[in-house]
């Protein structure tokens, strides 16, 4: 499929004319980092992201053809799309039940952007919690789990899930979607780590599995600049969602979207249309073979995402951070490591040579006696306030050890993994303090009591 690149073509043409730039940005195209000449604003002909009717609209239509559904650009990552999805779900609910309550059912491993959306939109949440012994980064959820929760609470108006999760576990989206649609609720999926799933020999993309709304972080697994993301809306979703999508995105995005990121998303369309599926299929085959060889060598691997590699470190005798440090000494930088796991995000750009280098360095690490240390069990903290009440309350930062009994104000967990252990508005108990200690969290922002 031949794909045009209208945004990139316009910007290149604009720079070649060498205009006197009496508009933003302030660098005026002069080169400090090397790319400034391509960094423009909404000059004549450049279109406007949230009112697109020219080159940006054409480019988004190209992306829509590739993904098989209405697709919209974000230059502020999946976080912007997450807020937009929840906003659209709330508006849809109000259009049908003006005085009804709006609650969202979600897995406990939601990204912290989800929490900020709860606070901004004043949405109540019903948590699905991980099974005992699960990592806080994963929350295995079945269609039966969702069905039971929807039966128990008629105020739930949308289901929000994270799949794949940070460790590479994927949920049965197709089965869950059937339950949601039978119950008359929308299914929203944070697919930040799975933009590539559309291009596998058999698509595993959430929209193709029945999700109504879905976000992808293009920059995580596709050759797109950091911040590039997609909002996808199923053809089967209420038409209200597509009619309102641009206006909704504009509520949570800057009025100065990056044209560097827009060009990156634009050029990615041509890349995806020209042999990417074949490259991806080859990579998935190579990763499956690598996974098998590493298992034979003694490594324990988790997750079922086709091109992510996640090792459970302690059975090999190391903490995840120790393996990460050994790899860095050999010039290999992982995506994420904690006491239990080390995560590698792979794409066709890694190449056969990159996979071979990773295998050589990993298998050269001597195996040690397995460590029997387990992470502290996750508790189910008491919820005292809503996320909105907690996040908007005056707070103070204290050492974690001094926070027993206090109410968490804002989550301070960094990215990666950006998954909070305790949620804003919950009371911190001793079990949570043990988790903070285990994962190296030294301070907490708690609601002031004076």
Secondary structure, 3 states (H helix, E strand, C coil): CCCCCHHHHHHHHHHHCCCCCCCCCCCCCCCCCCCHHHCCCCCCCCCCHHHCCCHHHHHHHHHHHHHCCEEEEECCHHHHHHHHHHHHHHHHHHHHCCCCCCEEEEECCCEHHHHHHHHHHCCEEEEECCCCCCCCCCCCCCHHHHHHHHHHCCCEEEEEEECCCCCCCCCCHHHHHHHHHHHCCEEEEECCCCHHHHHCCCCCCCCCCCCCEEEECHHHHCCCCCCCEEEEECCCCCHHHHHHHHHHHHHCCCCCCCHHHHHHHHHHHHHHHCCHHHHHHHHHHHHHHHHHHHHHHCCEEECCCCCEEEEECHHHCCCHHHHHHHHHHCCCCCCEECCCEEEEECCHHHHHHHHHHHHHHHHHCCCCCCCCCCCCCCCCCCECCCHHHHHCCCEEEEEHHHCCCCEEEECCCCCCCCECCCCCCEECCHHHHHHHHHHCCCEEEEECCC
